[in-house]
Amino acid sequence: KQHAQELMTTKKPVMPSKHFIRTYFSSFRNDPILSTEAIQSLNPDES
């Protein structure tokens, strides 16, 4: 436990890979809540 705490204090942050980021954001593509909000933002008069 002590060794892990020491390593975490000196660990440098690492950016995730481009593939991970692309996959993460594509997982929200078919989200019904985000889709509804996007449609409403395009047509604010219909709210």
CHARMM-style PDB file with segment names, atoms N, HN, CA, C and O in Angstrom:
ATOM      1  N   LYS     1       0.839  -1.190   0.000  1.00  0.00      PROA
ATOM      2  CA  LYS     1       0.000   0.000   0.000  1.00  0.00      PROA
ATOM      3  C   LYS     1       0.885   1.255   0.000  1.00  0.00      PROA
ATOM      4  O   LYS     1       0.650   2.184  -0.773  1.00  0.00      PROA
ATOM      5  N   GLN     2       1.859   1.276   0.835  1.00  0.00      PROA
ATOM      6  HN  GLN     2       2.050   0.522   1.464  1.00  0.00      PROA
ATOM      7  CA  GLN     2       2.761   2.432   0.905  1.00  0.00      PROA
ATOM      8  C   GLN     2       3.513   2.605  -0.411  1.00  0.00      PROA
ATOM      9  O   GLN     2       3.670   3.722  -0.903  1.00  0.00      PROA
ATOM     10  N   HSD     3       3.973   1.499  -0.972  1.00  0.00      PROA
ATOM     11  HN  HSD     3       3.846   0.591  -0.573  1.00  0.00      PROA
ATOM     12  CA  HSD     3       4.714   1.540  -2.234  1.00  0.00      PROA
ATOM     13  C   HSD     3       3.830   2.094  -3.358  1.00  0.00      PROA
ATOM     14  O   HSD     3       4.295   2.876  -4.187  1.00  0.00      PROA
ATOM     15  N   ALA     4       2.569   1.691  -3.381  1.00  0.00      PROA
ATOM     16  HN  ALA     4       2.191   1.055  -2.708  1.00  0.00      PROA
ATOM     17  CA  ALA     4       1.641   2.172  -4.409  1.00  0.00      PROA
ATOM     18  C   ALA     4       1.399   3.670  -4.259  1.00  0.00      PROA
ATOM     19  O   ALA     4       1.339   4.389  -5.256  1.00  0.00      PROA
ATOM     20  N   GLN     5       1.262   4.142  -3.034  1.00  0.00      PROA
ATOM     21  HN  GLN     5       1.311   3.557  -2.224  1.00  0.00      PROA
ATOM     22  CA  GLN     5       1.054   5.571  -2.806  1.00  0.00      PROA
ATOM     23  C   GLN     5       2.253   6.378  -3.284  1.00  0.00      PROA
ATOM     24  O   GLN     5       2.087   7.448  -3.870  1.00  0.00      PROA
ATOM     25  N   GLU     6       3.454   5.878  -3.040  1.00  0.00      PROA
ATOM     26  HN  GLU     6       3.589   5.009  -2.564  1.00  0.00      PROA
ATOM     27  CA  GLU     6       4.661   6.576  -3.481  1.00  0.00      PROA
ATOM     28  C   GLU     6       4.730   6.632  -5.005  1.00  0.00      PROA
ATOM     29  O   GLU     6       5.098   7.658  -5.578  1.00  0.00      PROA
ATOM     30  N   LEU     7       4.376   5.530  -5.656  1.00  0.00      PROA
ATOM     31  HN  LEU     7       4.077   4.697  -5.190  1.00  0.00      PROA
ATOM     32  CA  LEU     7       4.403   5.519  -7.118  1.00  0.00      PROA
ATOM     33  C   LEU     7       3.363   6.468  -7.709  1.00  0.00      PROA
ATOM     34  O   LEU     7       3.623   7.124  -8.718  1.00  0.00      PROA
ATOM     35  N   MET     8       2.198   6.543  -7.090  1.00  0.00      PROA
ATOM     36  HN  MET     8       1.986   6.011  -6.271  1.00  0.00      PROA
ATOM     37  CA  MET     8       1.146   7.413  -7.617  1.00  0.00      PROA
ATOM     38  C   MET     8       1.506   8.894  -7.495  1.00  0.00      PROA
ATOM     39  O   MET     8       1.064   9.702  -8.313  1.00  0.00      PROA
ATOM     40  N   THR     9       2.292   9.258  -6.501  1.00  0.00      PROA
ATOM     41  HN  THR     9       2.651   8.602  -5.836  1.00  0.00      PROA
ATOM     42  CA  THR     9       2.662  10.667  -6.345  1.00  0.00      PROA
ATOM     43  C   THR     9       3.672  11.102  -7.400  1.00  0.00      PROA
ATOM     44  O   THR     9       3.754  12.286  -7.725  1.00  0.00      PROA
ATOM     45  N   THR    10       4.442  10.157  -7.941  1.00  0.00      PROA
ATOM     46  HN  THR    10       4.375   9.194  -7.677  1.00  0.00      PROA
ATOM     47  CA  THR    10       5.456  10.512  -8.935  1.00  0.00      PROA
ATOM     48  C   THR    10       5.056  10.127 -10.356  1.00  0.00      PROA
ATOM     49  O   THR    10       5.799  10.388 -11.303  1.00  0.00      PROA
ATOM     50  N   LYS    11       3.890   9.511 -10.507  1.00  0.00      PROA
ATOM     51  HN  LYS    11       3.287   9.299  -9.738  1.00  0.00      PROA
ATOM     52  CA  LYS    11       3.454   9.052 -11.832  1.00  0.00      PROA
ATOM     53  C   LYS    11       3.073  10.242 -12.705  1.00  0.00      PROA
ATOM     54  O   LYS    11       2.365  11.149 -12.266  1.00  0.00      PROA
ATOM     55  N   LYS    12       3.547  10.226 -13.935  1.00  0.00      PROA
ATOM     56  HN  LYS    12       4.121   9.489 -14.292  1.00  0.00      PROA
ATOM     57  CA  LYS    12       3.206  11.280 -14.882  1.00  0.00      PROA
ATOM     58  C   LYS    12       1.886  10.932 -15.564  1.00  0.00      PROA
ATOM     59  O   LYS    12       1.656   9.771 -15.903  1.00  0.00      PROA
ATOM     60  N   PRO    13       1.013  11.924 -15.770  1.00  0.00      PROA
ATOM     61  CA  PRO    13      -0.253  11.644 -16.454  1.00  0.00      PROA
ATOM     62  C   PRO    13      -0.005  11.239 -17.910  1.00  0.00      PROA
ATOM     63  O   PRO    13       0.895  11.764 -18.565  1.00  0.00      PROA
ATOM     64  N   VAL    14      -0.799  10.319 -18.395  1.00  0.00      PROA
ATOM     65  HN  VAL    14      -1.531   9.893 -17.863  1.00  0.00      PROA
ATOM     66  CA  VAL    14      -0.656   9.816 -19.761  1.00  0.00      PROA
ATOM     67  C   VAL    14      -1.978  10.024 -20.490  1.00  0.00      PROA
ATOM     68  O   VAL    14      -3.041   9.667 -19.981  1.00  0.00      PROA
ATOM     69  N   MET    15      -1.903  10.600 -21.673  1.00  0.00      PROA
ATOM     70  HN  MET    15      -1.040  10.890 -22.086  1.00  0.00      PROA
ATOM     71  CA  MET    15      -3.111  10.785 -22.478  1.00  0.00      PROA
ATOM     72  C   MET    15      -3.555   9.445 -23.046  1.00  0.00      PROA
ATOM     73  O   MET    15      -2.720   8.626 -23.432  1.00  0.00      PROA
ATOM     74  N   PRO    16      -4.871   9.214 -23.100  1.00  0.00      PROA
ATOM     75  CA  PRO    16      -5.346   7.981 -23.715  1.00  0.00      PROA
ATOM     76  C   PRO    16      -5.075   8.001 -25.215  1.00  0.00      PROA
ATOM     77  O   PRO    16      -4.859   9.059 -25.805  1.00  0.00      PROA
ATOM     78  N   SER    17      -5.088   6.836 -25.814  1.00  0.00      PROA
ATOM     79  HN  SER    17      -5.263   5.975 -25.335  1.00  0.00      PROA
ATOM     80  CA  SER    17      -4.796   6.732 -27.242  1.00  0.00      PROA
ATOM     81  C   SER    17      -5.922   7.350 -28.071  1.00  0.00      PROA
ATOM     82  O   SER    17      -7.044   7.512 -27.589  1.00  0.00      PROA
ATOM     83  N   LYS    18      -5.612   7.690 -29.312  1.00  0.00      PROA
ATOM     84  HN  LYS    18      -4.701   7.558 -29.703  1.00  0.00      PROA
ATOM     85  CA  LYS    18      -6.617   8.243 -30.221  1.00  0.00      PROA
ATOM     86  C   LYS    18      -7.747   7.247 -30.432  1.00  0.00      PROA
ATOM     87  O   LYS    18      -8.912   7.632 -30.537  1.00  0.00      PROA
ATOM     88  N   HSD    19      -7.402   5.971 -30.496  1.00  0.00      PROA
ATOM     89  HN  HSD    19      -6.456   5.659 -30.411  1.00  0.00      PROA
ATOM     90  CA  HSD    19      -8.419   4.936 -30.686  1.00  0.00      PROA
ATOM     91  C   HSD    19      -9.392   4.913 -29.507  1.00  0.00      PROA
ATOM     92  O   HSD    19     -10.602   4.810 -29.706  1.00  0.00      PROA
ATOM     93  N   PHE    20      -8.874   5.007 -28.289  1.00  0.00      PROA
ATOM     94  HN  PHE    20      -7.891   5.091 -28.127  1.00  0.00      PROA
ATOM     95  CA  PHE    20      -9.729   5.010 -27.100  1.00  0.00      PROA
ATOM     96  C   PHE    20     -10.662   6.219 -27.121  1.00  0.00      PROA
ATOM     97  O   PHE    20     -11.856   6.078 -26.856  1.00  0.00      PROA
ATOM     98  N   ILE    21     -10.139   7.392 -27.428  1.00  0.00      PROA
ATOM     99  HN  ILE    21      -9.169   7.506 -27.642  1.00  0.00      PROA
ATOM    100  CA  ILE    21     -10.951   8.609 -27.447  1.00  0.00      PROA
ATOM    101  C   ILE    21     -12.041   8.506 -28.506  1.00  0.00      PROA
ATOM    102  O   ILE    21     -13.196   8.847 -28.248  1.00  0.00      PROA
ATOM    103  N   ARG    22     -11.681   8.039 -29.692  1.00  0.00      PROA
ATOM    104  HN  ARG    22     -10.743   7.762 -29.902  1.00  0.00      PROA
ATOM    105  CA  ARG    22     -12.649   7.890 -30.775  1.00  0.00      PROA
ATOM    106  C   ARG    22     -13.754   6.905 -30.381  1.00  0.00      PROA
ATOM    107  O   ARG    22     -14.935   7.160 -30.617  1.00  0.00      PROA
ATOM    108  N   THR    23     -13.364   5.793 -29.786  1.00  0.00      PROA
ATOM    109  HN  THR    23     -12.405   5.586 -29.594  1.00  0.00      PROA
ATOM    110  CA  THR    23     -14.339   4.787 -29.367  1.00  0.00      PROA
ATOM    111  C   THR    23     -15.231   5.328 -28.257  1.00  0.00      PROA
ATOM    112  O   THR    23     -16.437   5.080 -28.255  1.00  0.00      PROA
ATOM    113  N   TYR    24     -14.657   6.057 -27.324  1.00  0.00      PROA
ATOM    114  HN  TYR    24     -13.677   6.259 -27.326  1.00  0.00      PROA
ATOM    115  CA  TYR    24     -15.425   6.626 -26.215  1.00  0.00      PROA
ATOM    116  C   TYR    24     -16.507   7.564 -26.733  1.00  0.00      PROA
ATOM    117  O   TYR    24     -17.669   7.450 -26.343  1.00  0.00      PROA
ATOM    118  N   PHE    25     -16.131   8.490 -27.610  1.00  0.00      PROA
ATOM    119  HN  PHE    25     -15.187   8.583 -27.927  1.00  0.00      PROA
ATOM    120  CA  PHE    25     -17.114   9.441 -28.106  1.00  0.00      PROA
ATOM    121  C   PHE    25     -18.120   8.796 -29.048  1.00  0.00      PROA
ATOM    122  O   PHE    25     -19.273   9.223 -29.099  1.00  0.00      PROA
ATOM    123  N   SER    26     -17.711   7.785 -29.787  1.00  0.00      PROA
ATOM    124  HN  SER    26     -16.774   7.438 -29.746  1.00  0.00      PROA
ATOM    125  CA  SER    26     -18.668   7.122 -30.679  1.00  0.00      PROA
ATOM    126  C   SER    26     -19.699   6.330 -29.885  1.00  0.00      PROA
ATOM    127  O   SER    26     -20.769   6.022 -30.411  1.00  0.00      PROA
ATOM    128  N   SER    27     -19.404   5.994 -28.638  1.00  0.00      PROA
ATOM    129  HN  SER    27     -18.535   6.244 -28.211  1.00  0.00      PROA
ATOM    130  CA  SER    27     -20.375   5.258 -27.827  1.00  0.00      PROA
ATOM    131  C   SER    27     -21.584   6.123 -27.479  1.00  0.00      PROA
ATOM    132  O   SER    27     -22.628   5.588 -27.107  1.00  0.00      PROA
ATOM    133  N   PHE    28     -21.468   7.435 -27.590  1.00  0.00      PROA
ATOM    134  HN  PHE    28     -20.619   7.870 -27.892  1.00  0.00      PROA
ATOM    135  CA  PHE    28     -22.582   8.337 -27.303  1.00  0.00      PROA
ATOM    136  C   PHE    28     -23.376   8.702 -28.555  1.00  0.00      PROA
ATOM    137  O   PHE    28     -24.364   9.431 -28.474  1.00  0.00      PROA
ATOM    138  N   ARG    29     -22.954   8.206 -29.691  1.00  0.00      PROA
ATOM    139  HN  ARG    29     -22.151   7.613 -29.757  1.00  0.00      PROA
ATOM    140  CA  ARG    29     -23.585   8.586 -30.947  1.00  0.00      PROA
ATOM    141  C   ARG    29     -25.067   8.227 -30.982  1.00  0.00      PROA
ATOM    142  O   ARG    29     -25.873   9.013 -31.480  1.00  0.00      PROA
ATOM    143  N   ASN    30     -25.442   7.066 -30.468  1.00  0.00      PROA
ATOM    144  HN  ASN    30     -24.787   6.427 -30.064  1.00  0.00      PROA
ATOM    145  CA  ASN    30     -26.830   6.614 -30.513  1.00  0.00      PROA
ATOM    146  C   ASN    30     -27.561   6.809 -29.191  1.00  0.00      PROA
ATOM    147  O   ASN    30     -28.578   6.161 -28.944  1.00  0.00      PROA
ATOM    148  N   ASP    31     -27.062   7.679 -28.355  1.00  0.00      PROA
ATOM    149  HN  ASP    31     -26.236   8.206 -28.555  1.00  0.00      PROA
ATOM    150  CA  ASP    31     -27.692   7.944 -27.068  1.00  0.00      PROA
ATOM    151  C   ASP    31     -28.996   8.702 -27.301  1.00  0.00      PROA
ATOM    152  O   ASP    31     -28.961   9.799 -27.859  1.00  0.00      PROA
ATOM    153  N   PRO    32     -30.143   8.161 -26.896  1.00  0.00      PROA
ATOM    154  CA  PRO    32     -31.425   8.821 -27.180  1.00  0.00      PROA
ATOM    155  C   PRO    32     -31.566  10.176 -26.497  1.00  0.00      PROA
ATOM    156  O   PRO    32     -32.221  11.066 -27.039  1.00  0.00      PROA
ATOM    157  N   ILE    33     -30.973  10.351 -25.331  1.00  0.00      PROA
ATOM    158  HN  ILE    33     -30.441   9.628 -24.891  1.00  0.00      PROA
ATOM    159  CA  ILE    33     -31.077  11.641 -24.640  1.00  0.00      PROA
ATOM    160  C   ILE    33     -30.284  12.700 -25.389  1.00  0.00      PROA
ATOM    161  O   ILE    33     -30.779  13.805 -25.608  1.00  0.00      PROA
ATOM    162  N   LEU    34     -29.066  12.375 -25.780  1.00  0.00      PROA
ATOM    163  HN  LEU    34     -28.663  11.478 -25.602  1.00  0.00      PROA
ATOM    164  CA  LEU    34     -28.269  13.343 -26.527  1.00  0.00      PROA
ATOM    165  C   LEU    34     -28.897  13.626 -27.881  1.00  0.00      PROA
ATOM    166  O   LEU    34     -28.847  14.760 -28.355  1.00  0.00      PROA
ATOM    167  N   SER    35     -29.480  12.629 -28.506  1.00  0.00      PROA
ATOM    168  HN  SER    35     -29.520  11.707 -28.120  1.00  0.00      PROA
ATOM    169  CA  SER    35     -30.121  12.834 -29.802  1.00  0.00      PROA
ATOM    170  C   SER    35     -31.302  13.786 -29.662  1.00  0.00      PROA
ATOM    171  O   SER    35     -31.493  14.661 -30.506  1.00  0.00      PROA
ATOM    172  N   THR    36     -32.093  13.628 -28.612  1.00  0.00      PROA
ATOM    173  HN  THR    36     -31.938  12.917 -27.925  1.00  0.00      PROA
ATOM    174  CA  THR    36     -33.240  14.498 -28.378  1.00  0.00      PROA
ATOM    175  C   THR    36     -32.789  15.925 -28.124  1.00  0.00      PROA
ATOM    176  O   THR    36     -33.377  16.869 -28.653  1.00  0.00      PROA
ATOM    177  N   GLU    37     -31.751  16.088 -27.317  1.00  0.00      PROA
ATOM    178  HN  GLU    37     -31.273  15.322 -26.887  1.00  0.00      PROA
ATOM    179  CA  GLU    37     -31.242  17.430 -27.035  1.00  0.00      PROA
ATOM    180  C   GLU    37     -30.686  18.078 -28.292  1.00  0.00      PROA
ATOM    181  O   GLU    37     -30.859  19.280 -28.495  1.00  0.00      PROA
ATOM    182  N   ALA    38     -30.031  17.312 -29.126  1.00  0.00      PROA
ATOM    183  HN  ALA    38     -29.891  16.336 -28.962  1.00  0.00      PROA
ATOM    184  CA  ALA    38     -29.477  17.861 -30.360  1.00  0.00      PROA
ATOM    185  C   ALA    38     -30.592  18.322 -31.284  1.00  0.00      PROA
ATOM    186  O   ALA    38     -30.486  19.378 -31.906  1.00  0.00      PROA
ATOM    187  N   ILE    39     -31.652  17.543 -31.378  1.00  0.00      PROA
ATOM    188  HN  ILE    39     -31.738  16.685 -30.872  1.00  0.00      PROA
ATOM    189  CA  ILE    39     -32.784  17.918 -32.235  1.00  0.00      PROA
ATOM    190  C   ILE    39     -33.449  19.175 -31.697  1.00  0.00      PROA
ATOM    191  O   ILE    39     -33.796  20.071 -32.466  1.00  0.00      PROA
ATOM    192  N   GLN    40     -33.630  19.250 -30.382  1.00  0.00      PROA
ATOM    193  HN  GLN    40     -33.348  18.522 -29.757  1.00  0.00      PROA
ATOM    194  CA  GLN    40     -34.259  20.427 -29.789  1.00  0.00      PROA
ATOM    195  C   GLN    40     -33.394  21.669 -29.953  1.00  0.00      PROA
ATOM    196  O   GLN    40     -33.922  22.769 -30.120  1.00  0.00      PROA
ATOM    197  N   SER    41     -32.087  21.513 -29.908  1.00  0.00      PROA
ATOM    198  HN  SER    41     -31.658  20.620 -29.773  1.00  0.00      PROA
ATOM    199  CA  SER    41     -31.225  22.678 -30.072  1.00  0.00      PROA
ATOM    200  C   SER    41     -31.253  23.183 -31.511  1.00  0.00      PROA
ATOM    201  O   SER    41     -31.030  24.366 -31.764  1.00  0.00      PROA
ATOM    202  N   LEU    42     -31.530  22.276 -32.457  1.00  0.00      PROA
ATOM    203  HN  LEU    42     -31.711  21.314 -32.251  1.00  0.00      PROA
ATOM    204  CA  LEU    42     -31.641  22.694 -33.852  1.00  0.00      PROA
ATOM    205  C   LEU    42     -32.990  23.340 -34.131  1.00  0.00      PROA
ATOM    206  O   LEU    42     -33.098  24.186 -35.019  1.00  0.00      PROA
ATOM    207  N   ASN    43     -34.026  22.951 -33.382  1.00  0.00      PROA
ATOM    208  HN  ASN    43     -33.939  22.264 -32.661  1.00  0.00      PROA
ATOM    209  CA  ASN    43     -35.378  23.475 -33.568  1.00  0.00      PROA
ATOM    210  C   ASN    43     -35.905  24.018 -32.239  1.00  0.00      PROA
ATOM    211  O   ASN    43     -36.778  23.393 -31.636  1.00  0.00      PROA
ATOM    212  N   PRO    44     -35.409  25.148 -31.769  1.00  0.00      PROA
ATOM    213  CA  PRO    44     -35.819  25.653 -30.452  1.00  0.00      PROA
ATOM    214  C   PRO    44     -37.287  26.065 -30.390  1.00  0.00      PROA
ATOM    215  O   PRO    44     -37.850  26.121 -29.297  1.00  0.00      PROA
ATOM    216  N   ASP    45     -37.929  26.357 -31.527  1.00  0.00      PROA
ATOM    217  HN  ASP    45     -37.471  26.311 -32.415  1.00  0.00      PROA
ATOM    218  CA  ASP    45     -39.333  26.766 -31.532  1.00  0.00      PROA
ATOM    219  C   ASP    45     -40.268  25.621 -31.184  1.00  0.00      PROA
ATOM    220  O   ASP    45     -41.390  25.865 -30.739  1.00  0.00      PROA
ATOM    221  N   GLU    46     -39.840  24.380 -31.376  1.00  0.00      PROA
ATOM    222  HN  GLU    46     -38.929  24.182 -31.738  1.00  0.00      PROA
ATOM    223  CA  GLU    46     -40.695  23.221 -31.144  1.00  0.00      PROA
ATOM    224  C   GLU    46     -40.629  22.721 -29.713  1.00  0.00      PROA
ATOM    225  O   GLU    46     -41.267  21.715 -29.403  1.00  0.00      PROA
ATOM    226  N   SER    47     -39.900  23.363 -28.835  1.00  0.00      PROA
ATOM    227  HN  SER    47     -39.382  24.181 -29.086  1.00  0.00      PROA
ATOM    228  CA  SER    47     -39.749  22.895 -27.445  1.00  0.00      PROA
ATOM    229  C   SER    47     -41.009  23.119 -26.654  1.00  0.00      PROA
ATOM    230  OT1 SER    47     -41.061  22.787 -25.470  1.00  0.00      PROA
TER     231      SER     47
END
